[in-house]
Amino acid sequence: MIIRSASFVTSSAKISQLPAPDYPEYAFIGRSNVGKSSLINMLVGRKGLAKTSGSPGKTQTINHFIINESWYLVDLPGYGYARVSQKTREQWDKLFTSYITLRENLILLFVLVDARHEPMASDLAFMEKLALNGVPFARVFTKTDKLSAADAGKNRAAHDRVMLREWESLPPTFVTSAAKGTGRDEVLDYIKETMIFFTGRK
């Protein structure tokens, strides 16, 4: 897929504020500081489209971007550690649950996982929640440039082993690096291939 245009549409703090579900939608989420904004910017080729920050928990709303005037890319708040109040976390959890269960044009959720770490309980629990809610998702390992290929492979294999204890099969998986552009074509091509599911929902 060639990215010809990418622009910000709106930020939503409530489901009622979301844009009309006129286009297929792909959302990105992960633990705070997993490199989500950097990955989004790399995918669309726009360095400052999604705001990056060294402080975990910067994204606090559902942020929509229109890509090629034909599909939505959605930047979601992170889960896990973030310097926000318990009340704010509870509000986000309620908003997110409503989003993934009610958003009719949501085709896929990309769950970002830091390749530098072994399996983390929060990531595994989050993906289990998606499965229980019938939400299609894919794993995206990030920051692979920050460790050796051997270590990255070792950590991914550990993730696979842990998931296969409970799962019959693994979700689609991508290996990426925002710094090197690794995985960009693979992710974008997968988005292009799965857009067909949107026409089946209309």
DRENVO-286255 format. One line per field, with one value per residue (C-alpha): residue number from 0; residue in one letter; y, z, x. Coordinates in Angstrom, 2 decimals. Layout:
N
num	NUM	...
residu	a	...
c2	Y	...
c3	Z	...
c1	X	...
This chain:
202
num	0	1	2	3	4	5	6	7	8	9	10	11	12	13	14	15	16	17	18	19	20	21	22	23	24	25	26	27	28	29	30	31	32	33	34	35	36	37	38	39	40	41	42	43	44	45	46	47	48	49	50	51	52	53	54	55	56	57	58	59	60	61	62	63	64	65	66	67	68	69	70	71	72	73	74	75	76	77	78	79	80	81	82	83	84	85	86	87	88	89	90	91	92	93	94	95	96	97	98	99	100	101	102	103	104	105	106	107	108	109	110	111	112	113	114	115	116	117	118	119	120	121	122	123	124	125	126	127	128	129	130	131	132	133	134	135	136	137	138	139	140	141	142	143	144	145	146	147	148	149	150	151	152	153	154	155	156	157	158	159	160	161	162	163	164	165	166	167	168	169	170	171	172	173	174	175	176	177	178	179	180	181	182	183	184	185	186	187	188	189	190	191	192	193	194	195	196	197	198	199	200	201
residu	m	i	i	r	s	a	s	f	v	t	s	s	a	k	i	s	q	l	p	a	p	d	y	p	e	y	a	f	i	g	r	s	n	v	g	k	s	s	l	i	n	m	l	v	g	r	k	g	l	a	k	t	s	g	s	p	g	k	t	q	t	i	n	h	f	i	i	n	e	s	w	y	l	v	d	l	p	g	y	g	y	a	r	v	s	q	k	t	r	e	q	w	d	k	l	f	t	s	y	i	t	l	r	e	n	l	i	l	l	f	v	l	v	d	a	r	h	e	p	m	a	s	d	l	a	f	m	e	k	l	a	l	n	g	v	p	f	a	r	v	f	t	k	t	d	k	l	s	a	a	d	a	g	k	n	r	a	a	h	d	r	v	m	l	r	e	w	e	s	l	p	p	t	f	v	t	s	a	a	k	g	t	g	r	d	e	v	l	d	y	i	k	e	t	m	i	f	f	t	g	r	k
c2	0.00	3.47	6.24	9.31	11.37	11.25	13.86	14.27	14.12	14.33	13.34	11.69	11.33	9.76	7.19	9.77	11.96	9.38	10.19	8.44	4.83	5.49	3.95	0.77	1.37	0.03	0.83	0.68	0.07	-1.19	-0.65	2.91	3.79	0.82	3.12	3.40	6.97	6.39	3.29	5.12	7.95	5.45	3.61	6.73	8.47	11.56	12.25	14.40	12.98	11.13	13.00	11.22	11.69	10.30	10.39	7.30	7.85	10.90	9.68	10.09	10.14	8.12	9.87	9.37	9.97	9.61	7.80	8.09	9.47	5.84	4.39	5.43	4.83	5.12	5.94	4.57	5.32	2.82	0.32	-0.76	1.76	5.41	8.40	8.87	8.45	5.26	7.09	8.04	4.45	3.21	5.80	4.74	1.05	1.76	3.86	1.26	-1.62	0.31	1.15	-2.39	-3.92	-1.25	0.24	-1.41	-0.42	-1.59	-4.21	-4.97	-3.95	-3.96	-4.82	-3.52	-5.52	-4.33	-6.84	-6.17	-7.87	-11.40	-12.06	-9.60	-10.43	-7.19	-7.90	-11.47	-10.45	-7.71	-10.05	-12.54	-9.78	-9.09	-12.76	-13.02	-10.02	-11.46	-8.60	-9.48	-8.44	-8.83	-8.68	-6.14	-6.45	-3.01	-1.59	-4.55	-2.24	-1.93	-5.54	-8.22	-10.37	-13.40	-11.79	-10.54	-14.04	-15.51	-13.16	-13.73	-17.49	-17.08	-15.11	-17.82	-20.60	-18.81	-17.98	-21.49	-22.84	-21.33	-20.51	-22.97	-20.76	-17.53	-14.23	-12.59	-11.25	-8.50	-7.54	-3.81	-1.03	2.58	3.67	1.40	1.12	-2.62	-4.22	-1.19	-2.88	-6.00	-4.09	-1.82	-4.73	-6.61	-3.59	-3.43	-7.14	-7.06	-4.02	-6.42	-7.30	-3.78	-4.23	-7.41	-5.48	-2.71
c3	0.00	-0.89	1.57	-0.39	2.40	6.16	8.30	11.77	12.03	15.67	19.29	21.18	24.92	24.47	22.09	20.96	19.70	17.31	13.60	11.52	10.75	7.03	6.46	7.56	10.80	12.17	15.74	17.48	21.19	23.59	26.99	27.72	26.16	23.75	20.83	19.43	18.16	16.56	14.79	13.50	12.16	10.45	8.84	7.33	6.55	8.58	11.39	13.50	12.79	16.09	19.01	20.68	24.27	26.74	29.41	29.58	29.26	26.98	24.76	26.71	23.95	20.89	18.04	14.45	11.34	7.79	5.47	1.68	2.20	2.41	5.89	9.51	11.56	15.27	18.03	21.35	24.90	26.29	29.03	31.97	33.71	33.28	35.59	35.75	38.53	39.17	38.22	34.86	34.24	35.04	32.70	29.91	30.45	30.16	27.02	25.43	26.15	24.55	21.58	20.76	21.24	19.55	16.79	13.75	11.27	13.40	11.25	13.36	16.50	16.35	19.81	20.20	22.28	23.24	21.69	24.41	27.11	27.85	28.03	30.34	32.21	31.16	27.44	27.75	29.79	27.31	24.33	26.24	26.81	23.08	22.31	24.83	23.18	19.69	18.57	15.70	16.51	15.46	17.47	16.53	18.12	18.38	19.01	17.45	16.58	20.28	20.69	18.67	16.20	18.38	21.49	19.56	18.25	21.71	23.24	20.45	20.85	24.57	23.78	21.39	23.93	26.66	24.38	22.96	26.45	26.29	22.61	19.78	17.33	17.30	15.96	12.88	13.98	12.68	13.64	13.39	14.06	13.75	13.56	10.64	8.93	9.49	8.96	7.33	4.04	5.80	8.11	5.37	2.97	5.65	6.16	2.42	2.25	5.14	3.99	2.09	5.41	5.64	2.59	4.14	7.18	5.32
c1	0.00	1.23	0.39	-0.60	-2.19	-2.58	-4.29	-5.75	-9.55	-10.60	-9.94	-12.79	-13.28	-16.73	-18.19	-20.72	-17.86	-16.42	-16.61	-19.25	-18.26	-18.00	-14.56	-12.78	-10.92	-7.62	-6.64	-3.26	-2.77	-0.10	1.44	2.44	5.81	5.76	6.58	3.07	3.25	6.64	5.32	2.24	4.39	6.68	3.77	2.22	5.52	4.64	7.09	4.79	1.35	0.99	2.51	5.42	6.49	9.00	6.30	4.06	0.34	0.39	-2.46	-5.70	-8.31	-9.29	-7.48	-8.65	-6.55	-7.83	-5.41	-5.63	-9.14	-10.25	-9.58	-9.16	-6.05	-6.85	-4.36	-5.67	-4.46	-1.98	-2.70	-0.58	1.67	0.81	0.94	-2.79	-5.33	-7.25	-10.43	-8.94	-7.89	-11.39	-12.93	-10.59	-11.32	-15.05	-14.52	-12.25	-14.61	-17.44	-15.25	-14.12	-17.57	-19.70	-17.54	-19.05	-16.33	-13.40	-11.66	-8.61	-6.76	-2.96	-1.60	1.95	4.41	7.89	10.30	12.87	10.81	9.75	5.98	4.23	1.03	-0.67	-0.13	-1.38	-4.42	-5.26	-5.17	-7.30	-9.86	-9.95	-10.50	-13.32	-14.99	-14.52	-12.24	-9.86	-6.31	-2.70	0.52	3.14	6.57	8.19	11.67	13.49	16.39	17.20	18.32	20.07	18.18	18.93	17.46	14.44	13.82	14.25	11.70	9.21	9.55	8.89	5.72	4.59	5.16	3.22	0.29	0.07	-0.51	-3.99	-4.53	-5.19	-3.29	-1.33	-2.69	-1.14	2.25	4.52	8.06	8.80	11.26	10.13	13.76	14.66	11.28	11.19	7.80	6.20	5.28	4.04	1.67	0.33	-0.18	-2.10	-4.35	-4.99	-5.78	-8.26	-10.24	-12.47	-14.09	-15.51	-17.72	-19.07	-20.28	-22.09
